[in-house]
Amino acid sequence: MLLPILLSSLWGCTTVQPWERGDLAKKEMAWDPDPMRSALRDHVYFSKEGSSGGASSGGGGCGCN
């Protein structure tokens, strides 16, 4: 049972050659391609959830505090 899982996880490993790194360094390949938009979205989400008590932060929901 453990052997097939181990073998399948090893097949996913590969070495990235230096000339291939340029493709992986593109903005589209980042986990978060637009960090400013993500930070604003998180701020709004946690402000709204803080007013209802969903994200364990206190506040009125406007994001002021």
PASEBA-1860 file (N, C-alpha, C; in nm, 3 decimals):
! residues 65
1> MLLPILLS> 0.083/-0.120/0.000/0.000/0.000/0.000/0.087/0.125/0.000 ~ 0.190/0.126/0.078/0.278/0.242/0.087/0.369/0.255/-0.035 ~ 0.408/0.143/-0.092/0.501/0.144/-0.206/0.442/0.216/-0.329 ~ 0.318/0.191/-0.370/0.265/0.266/-0.486/0.256/0.416/-0.462 ~ 0.222/0.455/-0.342/0.214/0.599/-0.310/0.353/0.661/-0.317 ~ 0.451/0.592/-0.263/0.588/0.643/-0.267/0.640/0.653/-0.410 ~ 0.615/0.552/-0.491/0.661/0.554/-0.629/0.591/0.662/-0.710 ~ 0.463/0.682/-0.691/0.392/0.785/-0.766/0.438/0.925/-0.726
9> SLWGCTTV> 0.477/0.943/-0.600/0.525/1.075/-0.559/0.665/1.103/-0.615 ~ 0.745/1.000/-0.635/0.878/1.020/-0.692/0.873/1.051/-0.841 ~ 0.772/1.004/-0.912/0.761/1.034/-1.054/0.730/1.179/-1.079 ~ 0.676/1.250/-0.984/0.644/1.391/-0.999/0.764/1.483/-0.979 ~ 0.875/1.430/-0.933/0.994/1.511/-0.909/1.076/1.524/-1.037 ~ 1.126/1.643/-1.061/1.209/1.665/-1.178/1.310/1.775/-1.148 ~ 1.414/1.778/-1.226/1.517/1.881/-1.213/1.489/1.990/-1.315 ~ 1.491/2.114/-1.270/1.469/2.228/-1.359/1.604/2.275/-1.410
17> QPWERGDL> 1.616/2.279/-1.540/1.741/2.324/-1.602/1.749/2.476/-1.599 ~ 1.869/2.532/-1.602/1.883/2.678/-1.594/1.807/2.753/-1.703 ~ 1.799/2.700/-1.823/1.730/2.769/-1.931/1.577/2.757/-1.920 ~ 1.528/2.669/-1.832/1.385/2.655/-1.810/1.334/2.745/-1.697 ~ 1.422/2.800/-1.620/1.382/2.879/-1.504/1.317/3.010/-1.542 ~ 1.347/3.062/-1.659/1.285/3.185/-1.705/1.134/3.169/-1.721 ~ 1.091/3.052/-1.768/0.947/3.027/-1.783/0.878/3.019/-1.648 ~ 0.946/2.961/-1.550/0.887/2.946/-1.417/0.889/3.075/-1.337
25> AKKEMAWD> 0.970/3.172/-1.379/0.980/3.298/-1.307/0.882/3.403/-1.359 ~ 0.797/3.368/-1.454/0.700/3.464/-1.507/0.596/3.499/-1.401 ~ 0.535/3.616/-1.419/0.436/3.665/-1.324/0.315/3.571/-1.315 ~ 0.279/3.510/-1.427/0.163/3.422/-1.429/0.185/3.294/-1.349 ~ 0.310/3.258/-1.325/0.342/3.133/-1.256/0.351/3.152/-1.105 ~ 0.337/3.273/-1.056/0.347/3.300/-0.912/0.221/3.250/-0.841 ~ 0.236/3.215/-0.714/0.121/3.175/-0.634/0.023/3.289/-0.622 ~ 0.076/3.409/-0.611/-0.007/3.529/-0.595/0.041/3.632/-0.697
33> PDPMRSAL> -0.016/3.633/-0.819/0.036/3.722/-0.922/0.014/3.870/-0.895 ~ -0.085/3.906/-0.814/-0.110/4.047/-0.782/-0.124/4.061/-0.630 ~ -0.011/4.080/-0.559/-0.016/4.084/-0.413/-0.096/4.202/-0.357 ~ -0.099/4.315/-0.426/-0.177/4.430/-0.376/-0.326/4.400/-0.380 ~ -0.373/4.339/-0.487/-0.515/4.304/-0.497/-0.551/4.200/-0.393 ~ -0.462/4.105/-0.373/-0.486/4.000/-0.274/-0.491/4.058/-0.133 ~ -0.403/4.152/-0.102/-0.402/4.215/0.030/-0.531/4.294/0.053 ~ -0.578/4.365/-0.050/-0.703/4.440/-0.037/-0.821/4.345/-0.019
41> RDHVYFSK> -0.823/4.237/-0.096/-0.931/4.141/-0.084/-0.932/4.077/0.055 ~ -0.814/4.043/0.107/-0.806/3.987/0.242/-0.853/4.086/0.348 ~ -0.815/4.212/0.330/-0.854/4.315/0.426/-1.006/4.330/0.431 ~ -1.068/4.334/0.315/-1.213/4.347/0.309/-1.279/4.223/0.368 ~ -1.229/4.107/0.334/-1.288/3.982/0.384/-1.282/3.976/0.537 ~ -1.162/4.001/0.593/-1.147/3.992/0.738/-1.224/4.103/0.810 ~ -1.240/4.218/0.745/-1.320/4.325/0.806/-1.466/4.283/0.814 ~ -1.516/4.223/0.709/-1.656/4.179/0.709/-1.677/4.062/0.805
49> EGSSGGAS> -1.585/3.968/0.807/-1.598/3.854/0.895/-1.577/3.893/1.041 ~ -1.494/3.996/1.066/-1.472/4.043/1.202/-1.598/4.101/1.264 ~ -1.683/4.158/1.181/-1.807/4.215/1.234/-1.905/4.106/1.273 ~ -1.894/3.989/1.210/-1.984/3.879/1.245/-1.917/3.778/1.336 ~ -1.788/3.793/1.363/-1.718/3.704/1.452/-1.662/3.580/1.385 ~ -1.651/3.578/1.252/-1.606/3.459/1.181/-1.457/3.443/1.171 ~ -1.381/3.549/1.181/-1.237/3.538/1.160/-1.158/3.569/1.286 ~ -1.221/3.565/1.399/-1.160/3.587/1.530/-1.092/3.722/1.546
57> SGGGGCGC> -1.143/3.822/1.477/-1.094/3.958/1.498/-1.213/4.047/1.532 ~ -1.192/4.137/1.624/-1.300/4.225/1.663/-1.307/4.346/1.576 ~ -1.418/4.410/1.576/-1.431/4.533/1.499/-1.571/4.552/1.449 ~ -1.593/4.663/1.387/-1.726/4.696/1.341/-1.754/4.660/1.197 ~ -1.656/4.616/1.122/-1.679/4.579/0.985/-1.629/4.681/0.885 ~ -1.586/4.798/0.931/-1.539/4.898/0.835/-1.391/4.879/0.804 ~ -1.318/4.803/0.883/-1.176/4.781/0.861/-1.089/4.888/0.920 ~ -1.143/4.972/1.006/-1.069/5.085/1.062/-0.969/5.043/1.168
65> N> -0.997/4.939/1.240/-0.912/4.906/1.355/-0.821/4.793/1.329
END
